[in-house]
Amino acid sequence: MSATNLIDESLSYSLQELLEEKSLKDISVQDITSKSKVSRATFYRHFKDKFDLVNWIYDTMSDKISKRYYSNNNFRQLSNDSIKMMYQKKNFFKKIFEYEGQNSFTNYYRKTAMEYTINQYTTKLGIKTLDTELTYLAEFNVAGLTQATKKWVINGYKESPEEMAEILMDNLSEKEKKIFSQTETKK
């Protein structure tokens, strides 16, 4: 593992440990660097702020799942595995979803889900850009997905990961189910 990866992992681990004790709002970069024994200057060479670190942690977790999905083109399994990941890291996701305000994880989650959805639409439909109808369909789906997932996390994971993944999948429109089940179209 490279020195950069070791530093990133150390900062990640430190933030996750701190989230066991307090809210994201109450954690400073100084808290993270003290716990990880990494200088503030080094922290800022790797991340813009603590929110950038939160997003990096999420991206790192999600990348492992996404790579499996792209190899077998199974959107249902991607959804299921993503929800299981959040369930396995319950406290981390609860704390980061609870933070409201500028740089919130909710906004980042919505942004990455929208990017993913647009990529799937364009790839599977063989188009370069979305028309108005597809844009609204994507925005509607992503807003619902984001809020439903956030509510599930903040309310204490009342449904099992399998039940929640099924709820999310069942609530896709028929048009989206069709798009997500398609194989890639050549442009």
N, CA and C atoms as a LAMMPS dump frame, in Angstrom:
ITEM: TIMESTEP
0
ITEM: NUMBER OF ATOMS
561
ITEM: BOX BOUNDS ff ff ff
-5.0000000000000000e+02 5.0000000000000000e+02
-5.0000000000000000e+02 5.0000000000000000e+02
-5.0000000000000000e+02 5.0000000000000000e+02
ITEM: ATOMS id mol type element x y z
1 1 1 N 0.846 -1.175 0
2 1 2 C 0 0 0
3 1 3 C 0.894 1.241 0
4 2 1 N 0.569 2.206 -0.846
5 2 2 C 1.384 3.423 -0.961
6 2 3 C 1.232 4.307 0.275
7 3 1 N 2.163 5.231 0.433
8 3 2 C 2.113 6.171 1.561
9 3 3 C 0.833 6.995 1.509
10 4 1 N 0.424 7.405 0.316
11 4 2 C -0.816 8.177 0.165
12 4 3 C -2.007 7.372 0.648
13 5 1 N -2.073 6.113 0.241
14 5 2 C -3.182 5.258 0.675
15 5 3 C -3.164 5.04 2.183
16 6 1 N -1.975 4.884 2.754
17 6 2 C -1.87 4.706 4.208
18 6 3 C -2.382 5.941 4.952
19 7 1 N -2.037 7.107 4.46
20 7 2 C -2.504 8.352 5.09
21 7 3 C -4.018 8.465 4.959
22 8 1 N -4.53 8.237 3.755
23 8 2 C -5.975 8.302 3.54
24 8 3 C -6.713 7.327 4.456
25 9 1 N -6.204 6.105 4.539
26 9 2 C -6.822 5.087 5.396
27 9 3 C -6.754 5.484 6.874
28 10 1 N -5.64 6.039 7.294
29 10 2 C -5.494 6.474 8.685
30 10 3 C -6.489 7.576 9.027
31 11 1 N -6.613 8.545 8.132
32 11 2 C -7.575 9.637 8.346
33 11 3 C -8.999 9.099 8.337
34 12 1 N -9.279 8.179 7.437
35 12 2 C -10.6 7.559 7.35
36 12 3 C -10.942 6.823 8.642
37 13 1 N -10.041 6.012 9.093
38 13 2 C -10.253 5.235 10.316
39 13 3 C -10.469 6.172 11.506
40 14 1 N -9.672 7.225 11.588
41 14 2 C -9.788 8.179 12.697
42 14 3 C -11.143 8.869 12.695
43 15 1 N -11.589 9.317 11.532
44 15 2 C -12.902 9.968 11.455
45 15 3 C -14.004 8.99 11.853
46 16 1 N -13.931 7.768 11.367
47 16 2 C -14.968 6.787 11.704
48 16 3 C -14.983 6.487 13.205
49 17 1 N -13.82 6.44 13.818
50 17 2 C -13.766 6.245 15.276
51 17 3 C -14.371 7.433 16.014
52 18 1 N -14.053 8.637 15.567
53 18 2 C -14.606 9.836 16.192
54 18 3 C -16.127 9.887 16.065
55 19 1 N -16.649 9.392 14.961
56 19 2 C -18.097 9.37 14.766
57 19 3 C -18.799 8.41 15.73
58 20 1 N -18.059 7.506 16.336
59 20 2 C -18.635 6.638 17.367
60 20 3 C -18.935 7.438 18.631
61 21 1 N -18.221 8.542 18.804
62 21 2 C -18.326 9.337 20.029
63 21 3 C -19.161 10.598 19.882
64 22 1 N -19.147 11.211 18.698
65 22 2 C -19.859 12.479 18.532
66 22 3 C -20.341 12.669 17.111
67 23 1 N -21.097 13.739 16.919
68 23 2 C -21.675 14.014 15.601
69 23 3 C -20.628 14.589 14.663
70 24 1 N -20.903 14.506 13.37
71 24 2 C -19.999 15.055 12.367
72 24 3 C -19.814 16.554 12.577
73 25 1 N -20.891 17.227 12.927
74 25 2 C -20.846 18.677 13.16
75 25 3 C -19.827 19.035 14.248
76 26 1 N -19.671 18.157 15.237
77 26 2 C -18.799 18.432 16.379
78 26 3 C -17.366 17.941 16.201
79 27 1 N -17.063 17.39 15.048
80 27 2 C -15.708 16.892 14.786
81 27 3 C -14.974 17.914 13.926
82 28 1 N -13.777 18.264 14.342
83 28 2 C -12.961 19.213 13.575
84 28 3 C -11.842 18.471 12.847
85 29 1 N -11.24 19.15 11.904
86 29 2 C -10.069 18.595 11.23
87 29 3 C -8.973 18.348 12.264
88 30 1 N -8.864 19.233 13.226
89 30 2 C -7.874 19.062 14.299
90 30 3 C -8.114 17.752 15.059
91 31 1 N -9.363 17.43 15.34
92 31 2 C -9.692 16.166 16.015
93 31 3 C -9.209 14.976 15.174
94 32 1 N -9.473 15.043 13.886
95 32 2 C -9.097 13.937 12.979
96 32 3 C -7.579 13.8 12.901
97 33 1 N -6.881 14.923 12.74
98 33 2 C -5.42 14.856 12.6
99 33 3 C -4.76 14.442 13.914
100 34 1 N -5.299 14.87 15.032
101 34 2 C -4.741 14.457 16.328
102 34 3 C -4.889 12.955 16.522
103 35 1 N -6.057 12.45 16.215
104 35 2 C -6.318 11.016 16.39
105 35 3 C -5.46 10.175 15.446
106 36 1 N -5.275 10.651 14.229
107 36 2 C -4.524 9.872 13.236
108 36 3 C -3.021 10.132 13.28
109 37 1 N -2.634 11.162 14.044
110 37 2 C -1.221 11.563 14.128
111 37 3 C -0.674 11.971 12.75
112 38 1 N -1.533 12.639 11.99
113 38 2 C -1.177 13.184 10.689
114 38 3 C -1.263 14.699 10.813
115 39 1 N -0.319 15.402 10.254
116 39 2 C -0.331 16.863 10.378
117 39 3 C -1.501 17.479 9.603
118 40 1 N -1.909 18.669 10.02
119 40 2 C -2.978 19.382 9.316
120 40 3 C -2.574 19.657 7.867
121 41 1 N -1.322 20.017 7.671
122 41 2 C -0.843 20.303 6.308
123 41 3 C -0.996 19.059 5.425
124 42 1 N -0.657 17.9 5.966
125 42 2 C -0.801 16.651 5.212
126 42 3 C -2.269 16.366 4.956
127 43 1 N -3.113 16.583 5.963
128 43 2 C -4.554 16.394 5.776
129 43 3 C -5.023 17.204 4.575
130 44 1 N -4.658 18.486 4.538
131 44 2 C -5.131 19.378 3.481
132 44 3 C -4.491 19.1 2.12
133 45 1 N -3.397 18.361 2.102
134 45 2 C -2.849 17.914 0.813
135 45 3 C -3.689 16.774 0.241
136 46 1 N -4.409 16.076 1.113
137 46 2 C -5.212 14.931 0.697
138 46 3 C -6.699 15.259 0.533
139 47 1 N -7.21 16.146 1.385
140 47 2 C -8.645 16.447 1.41
141 47 3 C -8.873 17.937 1.617
142 48 1 N -9.959 18.446 1.02
143 48 2 C -10.297 19.862 1.177
144 48 3 C -10.765 20.165 2.594
145 49 1 N -11.539 19.238 3.166
146 49 2 C -12.115 19.421 4.492
147 49 3 C -12.638 18.066 4.976
148 50 1 N -13.281 18.05 6.126
149 50 2 C -13.78 16.777 6.671
150 50 3 C -14.888 16.184 5.793
151 51 1 N -15.624 17.04 5.105
152 51 2 C -16.703 16.554 4.229
153 51 3 C -16.127 15.834 3.015
154 52 1 N -15.025 16.331 2.511
155 52 2 C -14.329 15.681 1.406
156 52 3 C -13.848 14.298 1.852
157 53 1 N -13.38 14.198 3.081
158 53 2 C -12.961 12.902 3.637
159 53 3 C -14.163 11.963 3.754
160 54 1 N -15.295 12.454 4.241
161 54 2 C -16.517 11.639 4.333
162 54 3 C -16.876 11.096 2.953
163 55 1 N -16.85 11.971 1.952
164 55 2 C -17.209 11.559 0.595
165 55 3 C -16.219 10.536 0.044
166 56 1 N -14.935 10.707 0.358
167 56 2 C -13.918 9.749 -0.076
168 56 3 C -14.187 8.374 0.546
169 57 1 N -14.545 8.358 1.824
170 57 2 C -14.851 7.089 2.508
171 57 3 C -16.023 6.403 1.799
172 58 1 N -17.073 7.164 1.542
173 58 2 C -18.237 6.613 0.846
174 58 3 C -17.855 6.1 -0.542
175 59 1 N -17.103 6.908 -1.292
176 59 2 C -16.694 6.503 -2.639
177 59 3 C -15.863 5.224 -2.607
178 60 1 N -14.978 5.115 -1.638
179 60 2 C -14.133 3.929 -1.512
180 60 3 C -14.984 2.686 -1.253
181 61 1 N -15.963 2.823 -0.358
182 61 2 C -16.866 1.7 -0.072
183 61 3 C -17.699 1.35 -1.308
184 62 1 N -18.217 2.36 -1.966
185 62 2 C -19.108 2.159 -3.12
186 62 3 C -18.383 1.605 -4.335
187 63 1 N -17.131 2.017 -4.53
188 63 2 C -16.373 1.559 -5.694
189 63 3 C -16.25 0.045 -5.73
190 64 1 N -16.078 -0.559 -4.578
191 64 2 C -15.948 -2.017 -4.526
192 64 3 C -17.231 -2.685 -5.02
193 65 1 N -18.351 -2.118 -4.663
194 65 2 C -19.64 -2.668 -5.076
195 65 3 C -19.882 -2.396 -6.559
196 66 1 N -19.619 -1.172 -6.988
197 66 2 C -19.858 -0.788 -8.388
198 66 3 C -19.072 -1.652 -9.358
199 67 1 N -17.84 -1.985 -9.018
200 67 2 C -17.018 -2.813 -9.906
201 67 3 C -17.662 -4.18 -10.126
202 68 1 N -18.253 -4.746 -9.076
203 68 2 C -18.934 -6.035 -9.235
204 68 3 C -20.152 -5.884 -10.135
205 69 1 N -20.87 -4.781 -9.986
206 69 2 C -22.074 -4.569 -10.788
207 69 3 C -21.741 -4.436 -12.266
208 70 1 N -20.749 -3.646 -12.585
209 70 2 C -20.437 -3.422 -13.995
210 70 3 C -20.033 -4.72 -14.699
211 71 1 N -19.494 -5.655 -13.943
212 71 2 C -19.08 -6.903 -14.58
213 71 3 C -20.261 -7.824 -14.874
214 72 1 N -21.351 -7.712 -14.115
215 72 2 C -22.474 -8.62 -14.359
216 72 3 C -23.783 -7.911 -14.722
217 73 1 N -23.752 -6.57 -14.822
218 73 2 C -24.903 -5.784 -15.273
219 73 3 C -26.176 -6.088 -14.489
220 74 1 N -26.069 -6.179 -13.169
221 74 2 C -27.217 -6.515 -12.331
222 74 3 C -27.543 -5.349 -11.402
223 75 1 N -28.436 -4.464 -11.838
224 75 2 C -28.796 -3.285 -11.058
225 75 3 C -29.441 -3.665 -9.724
226 76 1 N -30.248 -4.708 -9.721
227 76 2 C -30.902 -5.152 -8.486
228 76 3 C -29.85 -5.551 -7.441
229 77 1 N -28.823 -6.255 -7.863
230 77 2 C -27.768 -6.667 -6.938
231 77 3 C -26.962 -5.462 -6.459
232 78 1 N -26.714 -4.509 -7.347
233 78 2 C -26.022 -3.282 -6.951
234 78 3 C -26.798 -2.572 -5.847
235 79 1 N -28.1 -2.434 -6.036
236 79 2 C -28.949 -1.787 -5.043
237 79 3 C -28.907 -2.553 -3.721
238 80 1 N -29.033 -3.847 -3.798
239 80 2 C -29.015 -4.691 -2.607
240 80 3 C -27.681 -4.569 -1.867
241 81 1 N -26.587 -4.656 -2.594
242 81 2 C -25.26 -4.569 -1.968
243 81 3 C -24.995 -3.183 -1.375
244 82 1 N -25.484 -2.14 -2.037
245 82 2 C -25.298 -0.777 -1.519
246 82 3 C -26.045 -0.581 -0.211
247 83 1 N -27.266 -1.082 -0.151
248 83 2 C -28.053 -0.975 1.079
249 83 3 C -27.413 -1.808 2.196
250 84 1 N -26.921 -2.988 1.863
251 84 2 C -26.232 -3.824 2.87
252 84 3 C -24.993 -3.114 3.414
253 85 1 N -24.255 -2.417 2.535
254 85 2 C -23.072 -1.675 2.963
255 85 3 C -23.467 -0.634 4.008
256 86 1 N -24.549 0.094 3.751
257 86 2 C -24.995 1.112 4.702
258 86 3 C -25.42 0.473 6.024
259 87 1 N -26.049 -0.669 5.919
260 87 2 C -26.487 -1.376 7.129
261 87 3 C -25.284 -1.867 7.945
262 88 1 N -24.269 -2.37 7.265
263 88 2 C -23.083 -2.87 7.956
264 88 3 C -22.303 -1.755 8.643
265 89 1 N -22.377 -0.559 8.101
266 89 2 C -21.696 0.611 8.667
267 89 3 C -22.74 1.568 9.241
268 90 1 N -23.681 1.018 10.014
269 90 2 C -24.843 1.748 10.516
270 90 3 C -24.5 3.101 11.118
271 91 1 N -23.617 3.102 12.089
272 91 2 C -23.34 4.345 12.811
273 91 3 C -22.725 5.396 11.896
274 92 1 N -21.79 4.991 11.072
275 92 2 C -21.151 5.922 10.151
276 92 3 C -22.194 6.61 9.27
277 93 1 N -23.063 5.827 8.631
278 93 2 C -24.046 6.412 7.729
279 93 3 C -25.1 7.218 8.479
280 94 1 N -25.469 6.789 9.664
281 94 2 C -26.436 7.568 10.448
282 94 3 C -25.86 8.941 10.76
283 95 1 N -24.63 8.973 11.202
284 95 2 C -24.003 10.251 11.58
285 95 3 C -23.803 11.161 10.367
286 96 1 N -23.425 10.612 9.247
287 96 2 C -23.169 11.495 8.102
288 96 3 C -24.474 11.951 7.435
289 97 1 N -25.518 11.128 7.479
290 97 2 C -26.805 11.56 6.937
291 97 3 C -27.481 12.578 7.86
292 98 1 N -27.197 12.519 9.155
293 98 2 C -27.819 13.456 10.101
294 98 3 C -27.337 14.885 9.912
295 99 1 N -26.119 15.044 9.422
296 99 2 C -25.591 16.392 9.253
297 99 3 C -26.364 17.108 8.149
298 100 1 N -26.894 18.277 8.469
299 100 2 C -27.613 19.121 7.51
300 100 3 C -26.786 20.368 7.27
301 101 1 N -26.811 20.875 6.087
302 101 2 C -26.125 22.126 5.812
303 101 3 C -25.207 22.014 4.618
304 102 1 N -24.394 23.057 4.48
305 102 2 C -23.454 23.108 3.362
306 102 3 C -22.541 21.884 3.408
307 103 1 N -22.279 21.305 2.269
308 103 2 C -21.417 20.125 2.134
309 103 3 C -22.011 18.862 2.76
310 104 1 N -23.314 18.812 2.934
311 104 2 C -23.915 17.642 3.574
312 104 3 C -23.724 16.397 2.713
313 105 1 N -23.651 15.263 3.38
314 105 2 C -23.532 13.997 2.665
315 105 3 C -24.78 13.739 1.824
316 106 1 N -25.935 14.17 2.31
317 106 2 C -27.176 13.986 1.548
318 106 3 C -27.037 14.6 0.159
319 107 1 N -26.484 15.797 0.083
320 107 2 C -26.291 16.442 -1.222
321 107 3 C -25.29 15.67 -2.083
322 108 1 N -24.241 15.182 -1.461
323 108 2 C -23.24 14.413 -2.208
324 108 3 C -23.844 13.095 -2.709
325 109 1 N -24.592 12.433 -1.855
326 109 2 C -25.238 11.176 -2.22
327 109 3 C -26.177 11.394 -3.406
328 110 1 N -26.972 12.463 -3.34
329 110 2 C -27.892 12.8 -4.431
330 110 3 C -27.106 13.073 -5.715
331 111 1 N -26.015 13.829 -5.6
332 111 2 C -25.197 14.179 -6.768
333 111 3 C -24.601 12.917 -7.414
334 112 1 N -24.026 12.027 -6.606
335 112 2 C -23.42 10.819 -7.171
336 112 3 C -24.475 9.882 -7.744
337 113 1 N -25.638 9.81 -7.096
338 113 2 C -26.723 8.978 -7.625
339 113 3 C -27.221 9.532 -8.96
340 114 1 N -27.264 10.848 -9.079
341 114 2 C -27.695 11.472 -10.334
342 114 3 C -26.676 11.207 -11.437
343 115 1 N -25.394 11.342 -11.122
344 115 2 C -24.35 11.059 -12.111
345 115 3 C -24.444 9.61 -12.577
346 116 1 N -24.626 8.705 -11.644
347 116 2 C -24.746 7.288 -11.984
348 116 3 C -25.968 7.053 -12.881
349 117 1 N -27.098 7.649 -12.513
350 117 2 C -28.335 7.462 -13.267
351 117 3 C -28.195 8.004 -14.682
352 118 1 N -27.637 9.194 -14.811
353 118 2 C -27.432 9.767 -16.142
354 118 3 C -26.519 8.871 -16.97
355 119 1 N -25.457 8.379 -16.35
356 119 2 C -24.552 7.481 -17.052
357 119 3 C -25.278 6.224 -17.521
358 120 1 N -26.121 5.666 -16.668
359 120 2 C -26.864 4.457 -17.049
360 120 3 C -27.839 4.744 -18.181
361 121 1 N -28.556 5.856 -18.09
362 121 2 C -29.509 6.209 -19.147
363 121 3 C -28.789 6.372 -20.489
364 122 1 N -27.725 7.164 -20.491
365 122 2 C -27.046 7.434 -21.76
366 122 3 C -26.397 6.176 -22.324
367 123 1 N -25.774 5.389 -21.463
368 123 2 C -25.111 4.161 -21.913
369 123 3 C -26.114 3.14 -22.42
370 124 1 N -27.139 2.888 -21.643
371 124 2 C -28.071 1.828 -22.004
372 124 3 C -29.017 2.214 -23.131
373 125 1 N -29.257 3.513 -23.275
374 125 2 C -30.125 3.961 -24.361
375 125 3 C -29.342 4.376 -25.606
376 126 1 N -28.01 4.427 -25.48
377 126 2 C -27.177 4.785 -26.611
378 126 3 C -27.344 6.227 -27.05
379 127 1 N -27.489 7.124 -26.068
380 127 2 C -27.668 8.551 -26.369
381 127 3 C -26.548 9.364 -25.728
382 128 1 N -26.356 10.582 -26.219
383 128 2 C -25.293 11.439 -25.667
384 128 3 C -25.787 12.29 -24.513
385 129 1 N -27.013 12.788 -24.604
386 129 2 C -27.584 13.621 -23.54
387 129 3 C -29.036 13.233 -23.305
388 130 1 N -29.535 13.601 -22.143
389 130 2 C -30.917 13.295 -21.803
390 130 3 C -31.852 14.373 -22.335
391 131 1 N -32.989 13.948 -22.836
392 131 2 C -34.019 14.919 -23.204
393 131 3 C -34.732 15.36 -21.926
394 132 1 N -35.683 16.267 -22.073
395 132 2 C -36.383 16.821 -20.907
396 132 3 C -37.085 15.735 -20.101
397 133 1 N -37.773 14.832 -20.764
398 133 2 C -38.509 13.78 -20.06
399 133 3 C -37.565 12.891 -19.246
400 134 1 N -36.469 12.468 -19.844
401 134 2 C -35.52 11.612 -19.125
402 134 3 C -34.832 12.371 -17.991
403 135 1 N -34.574 13.651 -18.191
404 135 2 C -33.967 14.458 -17.13
405 135 3 C -34.885 14.498 -15.91
406 136 1 N -36.168 14.772 -16.14
407 136 2 C -37.112 14.813 -15.024
408 136 3 C -37.294 13.439 -14.389
409 137 1 N -37.299 12.409 -15.196
410 137 2 C -37.417 11.049 -14.661
411 137 3 C -36.236 10.741 -13.747
412 138 1 N -35.038 11.081 -14.19
413 138 2 C -33.841 10.854 -13.375
414 138 3 C -33.897 11.671 -12.087
415 139 1 N -34.251 12.942 -12.194
416 139 2 C -34.315 13.794 -11.005
417 139 3 C -35.356 13.29 -10.013
418 140 1 N -36.494 12.874 -10.51
419 140 2 C -37.559 12.353 -9.657
420 140 3 C -37.098 11.093 -8.921
421 141 1 N -36.508 10.17 -9.682
422 141 2 C -36.046 8.917 -9.092
423 141 3 C -34.949 9.16 -8.058
424 142 1 N -33.982 9.98 -8.393
425 142 2 C -32.848 10.213 -7.498
426 142 3 C -33.288 10.931 -6.228
427 143 1 N -34.185 11.906 -6.351
428 143 2 C -34.69 12.603 -5.159
429 143 3 C -35.404 11.617 -4.234
430 144 1 N -36.233 10.758 -4.809
431 144 2 C -36.941 9.761 -4.006
432 144 3 C -36.001 8.756 -3.371
433 145 1 N -35.054 8.267 -4.159
434 145 2 C -34.059 7.324 -3.643
435 145 3 C -33.278 7.934 -2.481
436 146 1 N -32.844 9.167 -2.659
437 146 2 C -32.053 9.836 -1.633
438 146 3 C -32.849 9.985 -0.341
439 147 1 N -34.061 10.514 -0.455
440 147 2 C -34.86 10.744 0.751
441 147 3 C -35.282 9.446 1.422
442 148 1 N -35.649 8.441 0.644
443 148 2 C -36.049 7.162 1.23
444 148 3 C -34.872 6.499 1.94
445 149 1 N -33.712 6.538 1.314
446 149 2 C -32.52 5.948 1.931
447 149 3 C -32.146 6.694 3.206
448 150 1 N -32.145 8.015 3.143
449 150 2 C -31.823 8.828 4.32
450 150 3 C -32.802 8.536 5.456
451 151 1 N -34.079 8.481 5.15
452 151 2 C -35.089 8.204 6.176
453 151 3 C -34.87 6.828 6.802
454 152 1 N -34.582 5.85 5.964
455 152 2 C -34.329 4.492 6.465
456 152 3 C -33.145 4.492 7.428
457 153 1 N -32.076 5.175 7.067
458 153 2 C -30.877 5.232 7.902
459 153 3 C -31.158 5.976 9.205
460 154 1 N -31.691 7.174 9.108
461 154 2 C -31.899 8.007 10.301
462 154 3 C -32.937 7.403 11.239
463 155 1 N -33.939 6.728 10.696
464 155 2 C -34.967 6.111 11.543
465 155 3 C -34.542 4.788 12.161
466 156 1 N -33.302 4.401 11.955
467 156 2 C -32.788 3.234 12.654
468 156 3 C -32.882 1.921 11.919
469 157 1 N -32.938 1.942 10.594
470 157 2 C -32.877 0.71 9.804
471 157 3 C -33.979 -0.27 10.202
472 158 1 N -35.212 0.22 10.256
473 158 2 C -36.329 -0.625 10.704
474 158 3 C -36.58 -1.811 9.766
475 159 1 N -36.395 -1.597 8.469
476 159 2 C -36.523 -2.7 7.519
477 159 3 C -35.145 -3.344 7.344
478 160 1 N -35.132 -4.616 7.04
479 160 2 C -33.859 -5.279 6.776
480 160 3 C -33.274 -4.697 5.486
481 161 1 N -31.963 -4.865 5.268
482 161 2 C -31.382 -4.38 4.015
483 161 3 C -32.067 -4.982 2.783
484 162 1 N -32.426 -6.253 2.862
485 162 2 C -33.087 -6.901 1.734
486 162 3 C -34.468 -6.295 1.481
487 163 1 N -35.208 -6.043 2.562
488 163 2 C -36.531 -5.428 2.417
489 163 3 C -36.417 -4.017 1.839
490 164 1 N -35.444 -3.254 2.32
491 164 2 C -35.279 -1.879 1.848
492 164 3 C -34.864 -1.856 0.38
493 165 1 N -33.947 -2.713 0.002
494 165 2 C -33.527 -2.775 -1.404
495 165 3 C -34.716 -3.13 -2.285
496 166 1 N -35.548 -4.044 -1.825
497 166 2 C -36.731 -4.442 -2.595
498 166 3 C -37.721 -3.281 -2.698
499 167 1 N -37.91 -2.535 -1.621
500 167 2 C -38.799 -1.361 -1.643
501 167 3 C -38.297 -0.352 -2.671
502 168 1 N -37.011 -0.074 -2.655
503 168 2 C -36.444 0.89 -3.606
504 168 3 C -36.62 0.41 -5.042
505 169 1 N -36.359 -0.861 -5.283
506 169 2 C -36.498 -1.409 -6.636
507 169 3 C -37.961 -1.404 -7.077
508 170 1 N -38.863 -1.78 -6.185
509 170 2 C -40.283 -1.841 -6.538
510 170 3 C -40.851 -0.47 -6.861
511 171 1 N -40.243 0.576 -6.335
512 171 2 C -40.766 1.92 -6.547
513 171 3 C -40.164 2.64 -7.751
514 172 1 N -39.305 1.971 -8.49
515 172 2 C -38.86 2.542 -9.764
516 172 3 C -40.039 2.528 -10.726
517 173 1 N -40.093 3.5 -11.6
518 173 2 C -41.131 3.495 -12.628
519 173 3 C -40.873 2.333 -13.593
520 174 1 N -41.892 1.945 -14.315
521 174 2 C -41.723 0.862 -15.299
522 174 3 C -40.682 1.248 -16.346
523 175 1 N -40.659 2.527 -16.718
524 175 2 C -39.682 2.994 -17.706
525 175 3 C -38.269 2.814 -17.178
526 176 1 N -38.063 3.149 -15.904
527 176 2 C -36.715 2.996 -15.339
528 176 3 C -36.338 1.527 -15.173
529 177 1 N -37.267 0.724 -14.759
530 177 2 C -36.98 -0.71 -14.643
531 177 3 C -36.506 -1.251 -15.985
532 178 1 N -37.153 -0.794 -17.041
533 178 2 C -36.787 -1.242 -18.381
534 178 3 C -35.38 -0.751 -18.748
535 179 1 N -35.095 0.524 -18.463
536 179 2 C -33.773 1.085 -18.775
537 179 3 C -32.688 0.343 -18.006
538 180 1 N -32.882 0.186 -16.694
539 180 2 C -31.847 -0.433 -15.876
540 180 3 C -31.641 -1.914 -16.181
541 181 1 N -32.644 -2.553 -16.753
542 181 2 C -32.49 -3.979 -17.075
543 181 3 C -31.866 -4.211 -18.441
544 182 1 N -31.751 -3.144 -19.237
545 182 2 C -31.166 -3.288 -20.576
546 182 3 C -29.668 -3.527 -20.495
547 183 1 N -29.172 -4.18 -21.521
548 183 2 C -27.731 -4.264 -21.659
549 183 3 C -27.281 -3.019 -22.405
550 184 1 N -26.008 -2.768 -22.388
551 184 2 C -25.436 -1.563 -22.992
552 184 3 C -25.732 -1.501 -24.48
553 185 1 N -26.106 -0.304 -24.941
554 185 2 C -26.349 -0.057 -26.364
555 185 3 C -25.127 0.648 -26.932
556 186 1 N -24.686 0.228 -28.089
557 186 2 C -23.533 0.868 -28.742
558 186 3 C -23.965 2.197 -29.333
559 187 1 N -23.148 3.242 -29.13
560 187 2 C -23.466 4.583 -29.647
561 187 3 C -23.016 4.73 -31.071
